[in-house]
C-alpha cells in the first residue's frame, strides 16, 4: 500500500477522482472498489468506509453530476443557451454524464441525489419561463431537453465527429436549435394578403 496519507475529505475525493477516470475510459461497468483502492493507494476497506458499496459510489457521482449541471445551467440567460450549457457540461464532465442518466446504477431514495436532481431539474425548467403563454411549456421543455441530451450523447460517442469536422460543438448546437425551433416559412413567398376589414363599430 502507498505511504501517502489523506485527510477524511481528501480520501473521499481521491476515490471519486479514480472512479471518474475509470468511467471516462472504460465505462461504469468497469468499476471495482478493490481496484479503486489500489489506484488511490489506500486499503481495500477505505472506499467502502465512504461509499459502502459500488452502488453508493455511483450514487455519489450522480449527485455530484447533478449539482455540477445545475451550476452550469444557472448562468444561461434563455432556453437555447441552457441547451448550449447542457452540451458544455457533457463535454467537460463525460464520466458524470454517463452515470447520471442510468437510474439502475443509483440508490433512488438517496437524499443527496434527490436534492441535486431537483436542483438541476429546476434550472432546466427555468429556461421555459419566457415562452409565450400559448405555447405548451412542458412539451417545449421536453423537446429542448431531448435535443440537448441527444446531441450531447451523440457527441460523446463520437457519432458527430464527421459531421462536425473541426467545428465547435456549441456553435453547431446553436445552429441546430435555430433550425428546430424557428417556424418554417409558408409555401408562398411574397407579401401576406391584406386582412379583411372587420365589422363597422358605432
Secondary structure as UniProt FT lines:
FT   HELIX           8..26
FT   HELIX           28..30
FT   HELIX           33..40
FT   TURN            44..45
FT   HELIX           46..51
FT   HELIX           54..74
FT   HELIX           79..92
FT   HELIX           94..100
FT   HELIX           103..105
FT   TURN            108..109
FT   HELIX           111..126
FT   TURN            127..130
FT   TURN            133..134
FT   HELIX           137..156
FT   TURN            157..160
FT   HELIX           161..164
FT   TURN            165..166
FT   HELIX           169..181
//
